[in-house]
Amino acid sequence: MLHTRSIAAGRLRVYAWLAGLCLALFAQSAGAVLTIEITKGLAHGVPIAVVPFSWSGPGAVPQDVSAVIQADLVRSGRFDAVPQRDFLSMPHADKDVVFKDWRLIKAEALVIGSVRALPPDHYQVQFRLYDVFKEKQLAGYRYVVTAAQLRTVAHQISDIIYQQLTGVPGAFNTRIAYITRSGGVHHAVYRLQVADSDGYDARTVLRSPQPLMSPSWAPDGTRLAYVSFEHGHSVVYVQNVYTGARWKVADFRGINSAPSWAPDGSHLALSLSLSGHPEIYVLNLSDGALRRLTHDSAINTEPTWSPHGHYIVFTSDRSGSPQIFRMTADGGDIERLTFEGNYNAAPSYSPDGKMIALITEQQGQFHAAILHLRDSALQILTDTSLDESPTFAPNGQMILYATIVNRRGVLATVSVDGHVRQLLKTNEGDVREPAWSPFNHQLQAN
């Protein structure tokens, strides 16, 4: 869903989506690889030294695991990498670590490790994490993986380091889904793509000459629900991102839009216009049974389940302008949650259920923001002016959203405190409508 450039059209973002006007800001082409630019970090992150992992095997190492780890930690905004030129030693094993060397260059944490080839086609990766000042090992694991899994294991190691040093699970070993558009107005190609959280290994899940919208991850991380216009009207599909198998789940008369998974993966909440105007429904995926939750003449769209499935939040203009409302999962006890501003839309629950990410209009600009449910405080997180589609990382620490920078659609992330910001850009064209995956399956350590 995209805002138009005028304030009035921006306030009617819900209507624009339903009318298919959300394509207006797509550029003429789109690249396949996302690159990350850190635009704001903490003034003083934790100084961490990541020693280049040793390599034992023929030729060059297939993947620089330690470089991926360092890049992950730095782009989190919570860590500052100690420059390699400052290193006084290059340990790769526990016996080689001299903590004094690292205290002298003011490193607070140290990561060492190695990669060893195991013929014919496997690799042993091991690492150790140390608290330099306590002279204590905090974590250490060994993995045996294929070449294709080396980048995955690097992200998993980053997750372990992040959790050990911050107390919060890392979300580097996760994926993001998003929509791209390439080609001219009359020869457009839309792609539903999935990439690692750092933008690497982008893969096309679906290619279509007609618009694709609103990707939503299933709780198991193997399927995406999305809206396709490939048959000339909106249809909701579910597709397995690994096998490519897909099936049509909502092709009712009128509008079929805004799919959102129940926490147990058994149902989808949708916005359908079976009654003549958009209402919130719940679809049972096992038997196709449909249950209507809202009964109102207003536009009701963008449903999202709470983490435990007790509530559904949604966007409705029943109060005169788009605002966020909450109801129980059976459609009862509807209450308005947002009161600040004339436009609040696109709600997304935090994993702990204590916050809702949303888009709010303030003085004609549209910002990603957080609504704190405990006290109804609205916290604006961004200074970009055309934000849309906010989605929480599975650890609740970052929000991924789409925005416009230099007249181009890009993805961006912002920490929930607003202190860390990044842009995820392509070389050309636009990306829109992001969705952050649940936690991925972890590789087994030994």
Buried (B, 14 or more C-beta within 10 A) or exposed (E): BBBBEEBEBBBBBBBBBBEBBBBEBBBBBBBBEBEBEBBBBBEEBBBBBBBBBBBEBEEEBBBBBBEBBBBBBBBBBBBBBBEEEEBEEEBBEEEEBEBEBBEEBEBBBBBBBBBBBEEEEBBBBBBBBBBBEEEEEBBBBEBBBEEEBBBBBBBBBBBBBBBBBBEEBBBBBBBBBBBBBBBEEEEBBBBBBBBBBBBBEBEEBBBBEEBBBBBBBBBEBBBBBBBBBBEEBBBBBBBBBEEEEBEEBBEBEBBBBBBBBBBEEEBBBBBBBBBEBBBBBBBEBEEEEBEEBBEBEBBBBBBBBBBEEEBBBBBBBBEEBBBBBBBBBEBEEBEEBBEBBBBBBBBBBBBEBEBBBBBBBBEEBBBBBBBEBEEEEBEBBBEBBBBBBBBBBBBBBBBBBBBBBEEBBBBBBBBBEBBBBBBBBBEEBBBBBBBBBBBBEEBEBE
